Amino acid sequence: MRPYIELKNVIKEDIPRIINWLKNDEVVDNWFGR
């Protein structure tokens, strides 16, 4: 098992979650300040 391939798979699974976070205004405010 090559670590970087496993990492790629994790990133692919996380992309939709990250997109949902960016759609959530409250999370964006908390991350980037008001």
Secondary structure, DSSP 8 states (H G I E B T S, - for coil): --HHHHHHHHHHHHHHHHHHHHH-HHHHHHHH--
